[in-house]
């Protein structure tokens, strides 16, 4: 799967967002090293604490299906579903990605509906706490 194809899978996933409180829709598409695709979208809750981000939905779907070797992820978002600038993973999502991914794990961040920026996990989480810290 090309980066562009992965990116458009994230754009499609964003359409399923349940975001009645913030109106910020986010989609993620996670590609595993075995070539499987897992998508996610943000799901809000009136109590806010139970809200979950698109990135974690994709990761948790993959892990629940036995996949733990991830290749790259694409993330897009925007107010009312309009992609207009980067919606980078939050700190919690960055930490969840670090649990399963190395520093060079690629993250495609949507800038517009047709354009994205490529960064690594280390770019977003330069001094990370990883599984190696507790082993």
Residue frames as a rotation matrix with the C-alpha (Angstrom) as fourth column:
UNK 1
0.585 0.811 0.000 0.00
0.811 -0.585 0.000 0.00
0.000 0.000 -1.000 0.00
UNK 2
-0.248 -0.668 0.701 1.37
0.619 -0.667 -0.416 3.42
0.746 0.331 0.579 -0.92
UNK 3
-0.856 -0.101 -0.506 1.54
0.470 -0.558 -0.684 6.34
-0.214 -0.823 0.526 1.49
UNK 4
-0.816 0.572 -0.084 -1.17
-0.553 -0.730 0.401 8.11
0.168 0.374 0.912 -0.52
UNK 5
-0.196 0.757 -0.623 -3.47
-0.065 0.624 0.779 5.08
0.979 0.192 -0.073 -0.32
UNK 6
-0.420 -0.019 -0.907 -2.92
0.846 0.352 -0.399 4.81
0.327 -0.936 -0.132 3.43
UNK 7
-0.977 0.021 -0.213 -3.62
0.057 -0.934 -0.353 8.51
-0.207 -0.357 0.911 3.78
UNK 8
-0.560 0.816 -0.139 -6.93
-0.628 -0.310 0.714 8.22
0.540 0.487 0.686 1.91
UNK 9
-0.198 0.460 -0.865 -7.93
0.486 0.813 0.321 5.29
0.851 -0.357 -0.385 4.17
UNK 10
-0.710 -0.098 -0.698 -7.54
0.684 -0.333 -0.649 7.67
-0.169 -0.938 0.304 7.12
UNK 11
-0.898 0.427 -0.107 -9.64
-0.440 -0.864 0.246 10.28
0.013 0.268 0.963 5.31
UNK 12
-0.282 0.822 -0.495 -12.38
-0.213 0.450 0.868 7.66
0.935 0.350 0.048 4.80
UNK 13
-0.368 0.095 -0.925 -12.19
0.786 0.562 -0.255 6.58
0.496 -0.821 -0.282 8.45
UNK 14
-0.986 -0.066 -0.152 -12.71
0.137 -0.845 -0.517 10.18
-0.095 -0.531 0.842 9.55
UNK 15
-0.560 0.828 0.007 -16.22
-0.434 -0.300 0.850 10.06
0.706 0.473 0.527 8.08
UNK 16
0.095 0.608 -0.788 -17.30
0.392 0.705 0.591 7.67
0.915 -0.365 -0.172 10.87
UNK 17
-0.861 -0.502 0.074 -16.27
0.160 -0.406 -0.900 10.03
0.482 -0.764 0.430 13.67
UNK 18
0.352 0.887 -0.299 -18.66
0.735 -0.064 0.676 10.40
0.580 -0.458 -0.674 16.58
UNK 19
-0.672 -0.690 -0.270 -17.78
0.733 -0.564 -0.382 13.92
0.111 -0.454 0.884 17.72
UNK 20
0.236 0.894 0.380 -20.97
0.763 -0.413 0.498 15.76
0.602 0.172 -0.780 18.73
UNK 21
0.699 0.040 -0.714 -19.22
0.628 -0.511 0.587 17.85
-0.341 -0.859 -0.382 21.42
UNK 22
-0.108 -0.838 -0.535 -16.07
0.223 -0.544 0.809 19.15
-0.969 -0.032 0.245 19.73
UNK 23
0.874 0.449 -0.184 -17.11
-0.138 -0.134 -0.981 18.78
-0.465 0.883 -0.055 16.07
UNK 24
-0.011 -0.935 -0.353 -13.47
-0.968 -0.078 0.238 17.73
-0.250 0.345 -0.905 15.48
UNK 25
0.938 0.332 0.097 -13.40
-0.282 0.897 -0.341 14.63
-0.200 0.293 0.935 13.33
UNK 26
-0.069 -0.998 -0.011 -10.26
-0.935 0.061 0.350 12.47
-0.348 0.035 -0.937 13.25
UNK 27
0.948 0.288 -0.136 -9.41
-0.319 0.870 -0.376 9.38
0.011 0.399 0.917 11.24
UNK 28
-0.032 -0.976 0.216 -6.46
-0.853 0.139 0.504 7.01
-0.522 -0.169 -0.836 11.42
UNK 29
0.904 0.172 -0.392 -5.25
-0.366 0.786 -0.498 4.19
0.223 0.594 0.773 9.22
UNK 30
0.201 -0.811 0.549 -2.65
-0.785 0.202 0.585 1.81
-0.586 -0.549 -0.597 10.64
UNK 31
0.648 -0.107 -0.754 -0.69
-0.553 0.616 -0.562 -0.51
0.524 0.781 0.340 8.36
UNK 32
0.725 -0.395 0.565 0.95
-0.312 0.543 0.780 -3.55
-0.614 -0.741 0.271 9.92
UNK 33
-0.286 -0.924 -0.252 4.21
-0.783 0.074 0.618 -5.10
-0.553 0.374 -0.745 8.76
UNK 34
-0.610 0.131 0.782 2.17
0.301 0.951 0.075 -8.10
-0.733 0.281 -0.619 7.55
UNK 35
-0.968 0.164 0.188 0.18
0.119 -0.359 0.926 -5.77
0.219 0.919 0.328 5.27
UNK 36
-0.168 0.956 -0.241 -3.07
0.959 0.215 0.184 -5.67
0.228 -0.200 -0.953 7.23
UNK 37
-0.680 0.058 0.731 -4.96
0.021 -0.995 0.098 -2.39
0.733 0.082 0.675 7.57
UNK 38
-0.188 0.633 -0.751 -6.76
0.982 0.150 -0.119 -1.22
0.038 -0.760 -0.649 10.71
UNK 39
-0.439 0.109 0.892 -8.69
0.204 -0.955 0.217 2.04
0.875 0.277 0.397 10.77
UNK 40
-0.314 0.372 -0.874 -10.05
0.943 0.012 -0.333 4.09
-0.114 -0.928 -0.354 13.63
UNK 41
-0.147 0.308 0.940 -11.95
0.257 -0.906 0.337 7.25
0.955 0.291 0.054 14.33
UNK 42
-0.956 -0.189 0.222 -12.42
-0.141 -0.367 -0.919 9.37
0.256 -0.911 0.325 17.41
UNK 43
-0.071 0.930 -0.360 -15.40
0.507 0.345 0.790 8.54
0.859 -0.126 -0.497 19.61
UNK 44
-0.716 -0.166 0.678 -16.49
-0.344 -0.761 -0.550 11.21
0.607 -0.628 0.488 22.07
UNK 45
-0.215 0.633 -0.743 -18.55
0.817 0.534 0.218 10.85
0.535 -0.560 -0.632 25.22
UNK 46
0.538 0.536 0.651 -20.55
0.125 -0.814 0.567 13.39
0.833 -0.224 -0.505 27.22
UNK 47
0.952 -0.216 -0.219 -18.39
0.229 0.024 0.973 12.59
-0.205 -0.976 0.072 30.26
UNK 48
0.711 -0.672 -0.206 -15.26
-0.667 -0.551 -0.501 13.38
0.224 0.494 -0.840 28.17
UNK 49
-0.021 -0.783 0.621 -13.01
-0.839 0.352 0.416 10.94
-0.544 -0.512 -0.664 30.09
UNK 50
0.168 0.121 0.978 -14.28
0.144 0.979 -0.145 7.90
-0.975 0.166 0.147 28.16
UNK 51
0.837 0.079 -0.541 -13.52
-0.476 -0.383 -0.792 9.65
-0.270 0.920 -0.283 24.85
UNK 52
0.249 -0.772 0.584 -11.04
0.370 0.633 0.680 7.74
-0.895 0.047 0.444 22.70
UNK 53
0.034 -0.379 -0.925 -8.82
-0.677 -0.689 0.257 8.96
-0.735 0.618 -0.280 19.87
UNK 54
0.803 0.305 -0.511 -8.73
-0.595 0.387 -0.704 7.56
-0.017 0.870 0.493 16.34
UNK 55
-0.044 -0.927 -0.372 -5.13
-0.791 0.260 -0.554 6.43
0.611 0.270 -0.744 16.65
UNK 56
-0.680 -0.198 0.706 -5.79
-0.674 0.548 -0.496 4.35
-0.288 -0.813 -0.506 19.75
UNK 57
0.437 0.867 0.238 -8.90
-0.604 0.479 -0.637 2.80
-0.666 0.135 0.733 18.20
UNK 58
0.655 -0.243 -0.715 -6.79
-0.630 0.346 -0.695 1.64
0.416 0.906 0.074 15.22
UNK 59
-0.446 -0.894 0.030 -3.98
-0.728 0.344 -0.593 0.33
0.520 -0.286 -0.805 17.45
UNK 60
-0.475 0.295 0.829 -6.35
-0.683 0.470 -0.559 -1.45
-0.554 -0.832 -0.022 19.84
UNK 61
0.697 0.690 -0.194 -8.25
-0.641 0.479 -0.599 -3.05
-0.321 0.542 0.777 16.95
UNK 62
0.308 -0.669 -0.676 -4.96
-0.631 0.388 -0.671 -4.37
0.711 0.634 -0.303 15.58
UNK 63
-0.682 -0.606 0.411 -3.74
-0.694 0.358 -0.624 -5.66
0.231 -0.711 -0.664 18.94
UNK 64
-0.082 0.737 0.671 -7.10
-0.724 0.419 -0.549 -7.31
-0.685 -0.530 0.499 19.63
UNK 65
0.881 0.350 -0.318 -6.68
-0.468 0.555 -0.687 -9.19
-0.065 0.754 0.653 16.33
UNK 66
0.760 -0.604 0.239 -3.18
0.442 0.751 0.492 -10.38
-0.477 -0.268 0.837 17.27
UNK 67
0.467 -0.599 0.651 -1.17
0.626 -0.295 -0.721 -7.80
0.624 0.745 0.237 15.32
UNK 68
0.798 -0.239 -0.554 1.64
0.392 -0.493 0.777 -6.01
-0.459 -0.836 -0.300 17.14
UNK 69
-0.351 -0.929 0.116 4.18
0.661 -0.158 0.734 -5.24
-0.663 0.334 0.670 14.42
UNK 70
0.673 0.703 -0.229 3.25
0.416 -0.616 -0.669 -1.91
-0.611 0.355 -0.707 12.90
UNK 71
-0.060 -0.661 0.748 4.67
0.998 -0.024 0.060 -0.35
-0.022 0.750 0.661 9.74
UNK 72
-0.968 -0.193 0.159 3.16
0.198 -0.980 0.014 3.16
0.154 0.045 0.987 9.62
UNK 73
-0.134 0.946 -0.296 0.03
0.886 -0.019 -0.462 5.16
-0.443 -0.325 -0.836 10.43
UNK 74
-0.711 0.060 0.701 -1.79
0.368 -0.817 0.444 8.03
0.599 0.574 0.559 8.74
UNK 75
-0.306 0.584 -0.751 -3.75
0.850 -0.187 -0.492 10.55
-0.428 -0.790 -0.439 10.82
UNK 76
-0.717 0.172 0.676 -6.10
0.317 -0.783 0.535 13.25
0.621 0.598 0.507 9.57
UNK 77
-0.222 0.706 -0.673 -8.51
0.945 -0.013 -0.326 15.56
-0.239 -0.708 -0.664 11.30
UNK 78
-0.905 -0.076 0.418 -10.38
0.199 -0.945 0.260 18.79
0.375 0.318 0.871 11.24
UNK 79
-0.692 0.698 -0.185 -13.25
-0.163 -0.401 -0.902 20.82
-0.704 -0.593 0.391 12.59
UNK 80
0.288 0.938 -0.191 -16.50
-0.571 0.008 -0.821 19.64
-0.769 0.346 0.538 11.01
UNK 81
0.507 -0.114 0.854 -14.51
0.430 0.893 -0.136 17.12
-0.747 0.436 0.502 8.98
UNK 82
0.970 -0.222 0.103 -12.64
-0.028 -0.519 -0.854 19.74
0.243 0.826 -0.509 6.98
UNK 83
0.428 -0.892 -0.149 -8.92
0.866 0.357 0.351 18.92
-0.260 -0.279 0.924 6.83
UNK 84
0.728 -0.212 0.652 -7.16
0.125 -0.894 -0.430 22.23
0.674 0.394 -0.625 7.20
UNK 85
0.087 -0.779 0.621 -3.87
-0.867 -0.366 -0.337 21.74
0.490 -0.510 -0.707 8.99
UNK 86
-0.487 -0.468 -0.738 -2.24
-0.133 0.874 -0.467 19.01
0.863 -0.129 -0.488 11.01
UNK 87
0.616 0.564 0.550 -4.06
-0.727 0.137 0.673 17.13
0.305 -0.814 0.494 13.77
UNK 88
-0.368 -0.857 -0.361 -1.10
-0.551 0.513 -0.658 15.41
0.749 -0.043 -0.661 15.38
UNK 89
0.160 0.380 -0.911 -1.61
0.455 0.791 0.410 12.51
0.876 -0.480 -0.046 17.80
UNK 90
0.724 0.146 0.674 -2.15
-0.486 -0.586 0.649 13.59
0.490 -0.797 -0.353 21.40
UNK 91
-0.193 -0.873 0.448 0.35
-0.951 0.055 -0.304 12.67
0.241 -0.484 -0.841 24.10
UNK 92
0.117 0.307 0.944 -1.56
-0.601 0.779 -0.179 9.57
-0.791 -0.546 0.276 25.15
UNK 93
0.964 0.266 0.027 -1.66
-0.127 0.544 -0.829 8.29
-0.236 0.796 0.558 21.57
UNK 94
0.398 -0.897 -0.193 2.05
-0.700 -0.161 -0.696 8.98
0.593 0.412 -0.692 21.14
UNK 95
-0.312 -0.502 0.807 2.76
-0.919 0.375 -0.121 6.91
-0.242 -0.779 -0.578 24.24
UNK 96
0.504 0.546 0.669 0.53
-0.311 0.838 -0.449 4.07
-0.806 0.018 0.592 23.01
UNK 97
0.915 -0.240 -0.326 2.33
-0.291 0.169 -0.942 4.09
0.281 0.956 0.085 19.67
UNK 98
0.035 -0.978 0.204 5.67
-0.910 -0.116 -0.398 3.99
0.413 -0.172 -0.894 21.53
UNK 99
0.197 0.112 0.974 4.57
-0.699 0.713 0.059 0.82
-0.687 -0.693 0.219 23.29
UNK 100
0.637 0.206 0.742 4.56
0.243 0.861 -0.447 -1.01
-0.731 0.465 0.499 19.95
UNK 101
0.888 -0.199 0.415 6.73
0.377 -0.204 -0.904 1.09
0.265 0.958 -0.106 17.63
UNK 102
0.008 -0.969 -0.246 10.35
0.975 -0.047 0.217 2.14
-0.222 -0.242 0.945 17.33
UNK 103
-0.127 -0.158 -0.979 11.63
0.237 -0.963 0.125 5.70
-0.963 -0.217 0.160 17.05
UNK 104
-0.885 -0.326 -0.333 11.70
-0.220 -0.336 0.916 5.48
-0.411 0.883 0.226 13.24
UNK 105
-0.350 0.860 0.372 8.01
0.816 0.475 -0.330 4.49
-0.460 0.188 -0.868 12.94
UNK 106
-0.952 -0.044 0.302 6.46
0.234 -0.741 0.629 6.69
0.196 0.670 0.716 10.23
UNK 107
-0.179 0.900 -0.397 3.44
0.666 -0.186 -0.722 8.90
-0.724 -0.394 -0.566 10.83
UNK 108
-0.696 0.082 0.714 1.66
0.601 -0.477 0.641 10.62
0.393 0.875 0.283 7.95
UNK 109
-0.434 0.502 -0.748 -0.05
0.549 -0.511 -0.661 13.80
-0.714 -0.698 -0.054 9.15
UNK 110
0.085 0.581 0.810 -2.75
0.992 -0.124 -0.016 15.34
0.092 0.805 -0.587 7.01
UNK 111
-0.804 -0.329 -0.495 -2.25
0.354 -0.934 0.045 18.96
-0.478 -0.139 0.868 5.99
UNK 112
-0.407 0.741 -0.534 -5.05
-0.875 -0.484 -0.004 19.15
-0.261 0.466 0.846 3.41
UNK 113
0.587 0.718 0.375 -7.44
-0.556 0.694 -0.457 16.63
-0.588 0.060 0.807 1.92
UNK 114
0.978 -0.186 -0.098 -4.81
0.023 0.559 -0.829 15.69
0.209 0.808 0.550 -0.68
UNK 115
0.201 -0.966 0.165 -1.52
-0.230 -0.210 -0.950 16.44
0.952 0.153 -0.264 1.07
UNK 116
0.979 0.074 -0.191 0.32
0.157 0.331 0.931 15.10
0.132 -0.941 0.312 4.10
UNK 117
0.275 -0.914 0.297 3.57
-0.858 -0.373 -0.352 15.55
0.433 -0.158 -0.888 5.97
UNK 118
0.640 -0.141 -0.755 5.72
0.217 0.976 0.002 12.55
0.737 -0.165 0.655 6.96
UNK 119
0.154 -0.590 0.793 7.34
-0.902 -0.412 -0.131 12.47
0.404 -0.695 -0.595 10.41
UNK 120
-0.357 -0.285 -0.890 8.71
0.101 0.935 -0.340 9.79
0.929 -0.211 -0.306 12.71
UNK 121
0.652 0.561 -0.509 7.59
0.515 0.164 0.841 8.85
0.556 -0.811 -0.182 16.19
UNK 122
-0.111 -0.783 -0.612 10.87
0.986 -0.161 0.028 10.25
-0.121 -0.600 0.791 17.50
UNK 123
-0.704 -0.065 0.707 9.97
0.324 -0.916 0.238 13.61
0.632 0.396 0.666 15.91
UNK 124
0.139 0.900 0.413 6.76
-0.200 -0.383 0.902 13.67
0.970 -0.208 0.127 17.95
UNK 125
0.983 0.145 0.108 8.10
-0.143 0.255 0.956 11.99
0.111 -0.956 0.271 21.10
UNK 126
0.448 -0.889 -0.093 11.83
-0.463 -0.142 -0.875 12.76
0.765 0.435 -0.475 21.23
UNK 127
-0.732 -0.630 0.258 12.63
-0.550 0.324 -0.770 11.52
0.401 -0.706 -0.584 24.74
UNK 128
0.172 0.948 -0.268 10.24
-0.648 0.314 0.694 8.65
0.742 0.054 0.668 25.26
UNK 129
-0.321 -0.084 0.943 9.42
-0.806 0.547 -0.226 6.21
-0.497 -0.833 -0.243 28.02
UNK 130
0.000 0.241 -0.971 9.42
-0.843 0.523 0.129 2.77
0.538 0.818 0.203 26.39
UNK 131
0.913 0.358 -0.195 9.01
-0.233 0.851 0.470 -0.88
0.334 -0.384 0.861 27.32
UNK 132
0.199 -0.927 -0.316 12.81
0.414 0.372 -0.831 -1.06
0.888 0.035 0.458 27.56
UNK 133
-0.302 -0.304 0.904 12.65
-0.547 -0.721 -0.425 1.28
0.781 -0.623 0.051 30.56
UNK 134
0.270 0.516 0.813 10.76
-0.962 0.174 0.209 -1.28
-0.033 -0.839 0.544 32.65
UNK 135
0.887 0.023 -0.462 12.47
-0.134 0.968 -0.210 -4.48
0.443 0.248 0.862 31.56
